[in-house]
């Protein structure tokens, strides 16, 4: 691990002299202050006590301003003597008084607020510091202290791992500088902060962006016509080195580090030199010059023995030399020092969770813990001692806890996605450790953590709303605020009536409104806020109970480019296996894709497809589980990584003699897909639809002339309408607005249209007049039991590590749908229509959704031949989510029959009772008459 100069602009404490002529009493107090603070014979505690005893004048406004200035200066004196408690107390007094004069002396208030926030930050009160910096930037007065506050807010957010929120603040700061000419000299600081955030995100793309902002900073400094300070030059040179480290250009990185080192050492702090020596050592280590690296690490240690990043780098050095205990001890020091724990526990024992959670820089702790876990695994591979694997697993669980904390603190969705992807490597490491320990239950947990947590969180949020009876107007308010942000972001590219600055300002205003609303939620609805943050990862034992209740056999995969595992789960057994040659599997998955996007005509293509498909089948389904799968006939598949793009139904199960009918897995097994078992569990708990209602949209022709006419779509919907009542919107009526307004209450939603998910562009689905994007879909609510995305590539989108594919299908799940049929590639209209109509017919006969789709595909295969049997025609449509039938569930039919029988019996009994009562009354009347 490298270290950076986090671009903390050192908070200069301004001893602003009081310009108005002092009164005699004020001068006397000022003289006492000077005498006390400059004394060389008294200790600091004695000085602090005497300062505390000073009496301040309070008669006039002038006295108040004098008092505020003195409190301000005493706070600085306290801080410089590391007396944070009194520094905070006295600076708060200055802030309180100056707040009363903010209209006449606003810059003085900003000065004191800046000092107060900085003191709190240095005292590890990050949240309090953050709030005071926010107060400062919200003040009407905009000055150099405002820019300092933005820079420090960004540094805090980076420590918290909320990188995208940090970028939003910087966009706001850049806009502020652009609109305030007196602040132009501060622009380079904003650019340096941009470079800081991007460099911390550690990827090739972000490192290139960081370099771009460093170049902008250098240009802005040059335009000031003044020589930058040593601190600024160090920041720039060191950050260039860091970026080139990330780009694997280590020799260039060393050049930049050495350029920084060539500056005047007398003007450098100890921290500057420590960081540079450590970073140079890291770069030499990466180019395999370990001895040189070690020399620089030792130089860094001479400057600062408690620097966590040096010890983390030394751990890497010792691990490369197979000095496992030394490596583990170094990682332990890195973890302990990062957590401000200097009495080191034994390297086999981690600091407590409470201690680690208090650490300000949890991001670095996660990296240190991951490194230590990997060292334990490496040690085991030599010693074969099981205890070392157990230590590794304990370390991974601790890192997982910190990642959860970082994600829960992140306010931006993109930051959450960032930490999901960061967690994937850790969860793959965890799964490999669990495999060696043969702990399938723990592996199940980590596999679940690596899949679609944001979808699960969304369902958890819905559940929290219901459990806490969150008012409808509050739910709608949150949705509206989020939608307003999206609309503002979209208008940035489409609105030509406003300047760039105005549009950026509008975006930030909308984001601020949401921030205020979230703070309101925390205070007014704490139970809801706490519940929605709670993760609901199902356990293996709980899921096995679900299997016994009819879910069927299941298989979950975890796959990366070079490693892979599978977990096959039945009522009675769990088979935990390692995928052999994951690199070859990934290559085969890439190579087979062209066979799905067009028909297979030649024998050569057919043979090549069979070999690839069979090789994938062998890798994904070990021999030990094939018989069980064939016997059960049904399986739930949780794919991962590149498997999201692959239709398992098209797997070839054996290589026999050439025949017209290829042995596809679909002939043997009913397959349906899920994002995760935890999501499946949540879906199973949702209310079931009782009265199925359907709505369908078919634009046929489109106002966007680039989209071709879908002439068969209207006829198809009419045929569906003959099977059961359906509300149809066709042609001009199949508009985007009609869909948004009308579709929500229906249990079946069918969209027969165009869609696409090309690289680098957001997925969209077309209506007659406009398209609906994935981002817009997140703000639409749906009660659909089933959504059929009868269009091209609706299961495709951006692949997010740890989340899966951000597709239209996923978007409908986010909106509230329980199941979605979507397509893996561009569909053939004719074959797709056949399969979908057959699907509805089987649904009407009582088949569940998964079985109906399988039988529709099998019917297609049985009635076609030659190239029409290619997966291109029949395999793109897949089912994700709940598989229960929308129309005729067994329980619904059962209760209908039983309920009808009971009603008939009650009518018969009721009729008999009435008849008896009538006869009884007649007999009673007759007897009375006789007696009279």
Secondary structure as GFF3:
##gff-version 3
##sequence-region A 1 932
A	DSSP	alpha_helix	24	38	.	.	.	ID=ss1
A	DSSP	alpha_helix	44	53	.	.	.	ID=ss2
A	DSSP	alpha_helix	61	80	.	.	.	ID=ss3
A	DSSP	alpha_helix	84	99	.	.	.	ID=ss4
A	DSSP	alpha_helix	106	122	.	.	.	ID=ss5
A	DSSP	alpha_helix	126	138	.	.	.	ID=ss6
A	DSSP	alpha_helix	144	160	.	.	.	ID=ss7
A	DSSP	alpha_helix	163	179	.	.	.	ID=ss8
A	DSSP	three_ten_helix	181	186	.	.	.	ID=ss9
A	DSSP	alpha_helix	187	200	.	.	.	ID=ss10
A	DSSP	alpha_helix	204	223	.	.	.	ID=ss11
A	DSSP	alpha_helix	230	246	.	.	.	ID=ss12
A	DSSP	alpha_helix	250	261	.	.	.	ID=ss13
A	DSSP	three_ten_helix	265	267	.	.	.	ID=ss14
A	DSSP	alpha_helix	270	286	.	.	.	ID=ss15
A	DSSP	alpha_helix	290	303	.	.	.	ID=ss16
A	DSSP	alpha_helix	308	320	.	.	.	ID=ss17
A	DSSP	alpha_helix	324	338	.	.	.	ID=ss18
A	DSSP	alpha_helix	353	358	.	.	.	ID=ss19
A	DSSP	alpha_helix	362	383	.	.	.	ID=ss20
A	DSSP	alpha_helix	386	409	.	.	.	ID=ss21
A	DSSP	alpha_helix	413	437	.	.	.	ID=ss22
A	DSSP	alpha_helix	440	449	.	.	.	ID=ss23
A	DSSP	alpha_helix	453	467	.	.	.	ID=ss24
A	DSSP	alpha_helix	472	494	.	.	.	ID=ss25
A	DSSP	alpha_helix	500	524	.	.	.	ID=ss26
A	DSSP	alpha_helix	526	533	.	.	.	ID=ss27
A	DSSP	alpha_helix	540	546	.	.	.	ID=ss28
A	DSSP	pi_helix	547	551	.	.	.	ID=ss29
A	DSSP	beta_strand	553	559	.	.	.	ID=ss30
A	DSSP	beta_strand	564	569	.	.	.	ID=ss31
A	DSSP	beta_strand	574	578	.	.	.	ID=ss32
A	DSSP	alpha_helix	582	592	.	.	.	ID=ss33
A	DSSP	three_ten_helix	593	595	.	.	.	ID=ss34
A	DSSP	alpha_helix	603	620	.	.	.	ID=ss35
A	DSSP	alpha_helix	623	632	.	.	.	ID=ss36
A	DSSP	beta_strand	634	638	.	.	.	ID=ss37
A	DSSP	three_ten_helix	641	645	.	.	.	ID=ss38
A	DSSP	three_ten_helix	648	650	.	.	.	ID=ss39
A	DSSP	three_ten_helix	665	667	.	.	.	ID=ss40
A	DSSP	beta_strand	670	673	.	.	.	ID=ss41
A	DSSP	alpha_helix	677	685	.	.	.	ID=ss42
A	DSSP	beta_strand	694	698	.	.	.	ID=ss43
A	DSSP	alpha_helix	713	723	.	.	.	ID=ss44
A	DSSP	beta_strand	726	730	.	.	.	ID=ss45
A	DSSP	three_ten_helix	731	733	.	.	.	ID=ss46
A	DSSP	alpha_helix	736	742	.	.	.	ID=ss47
A	DSSP	beta_strand	748	752	.	.	.	ID=ss48
A	DSSP	beta_strand	755	756	.	.	.	ID=ss49
A	DSSP	beta_strand	764	766	.	.	.	ID=ss50
A	DSSP	beta_strand	771	773	.	.	.	ID=ss51
A	DSSP	alpha_helix	774	777	.	.	.	ID=ss52
A	DSSP	beta_strand	786	790	.	.	.	ID=ss53
A	DSSP	beta_strand	797	800	.	.	.	ID=ss54
A	DSSP	beta_strand	804	807	.	.	.	ID=ss55
A	DSSP	alpha_helix	808	815	.	.	.	ID=ss56
A	DSSP	beta_strand	819	823	.	.	.	ID=ss57
A	DSSP	alpha_helix	829	844	.	.	.	ID=ss58
A	DSSP	alpha_helix	849	862	.	.	.	ID=ss59
A	DSSP	three_ten_helix	866	869	.	.	.	ID=ss60
A	DSSP	alpha_helix	871	874	.	.	.	ID=ss61
A	DSSP	beta_strand	877	881	.	.	.	ID=ss62
A	DSSP	alpha_helix	890	931	.	.	.	ID=ss63
###
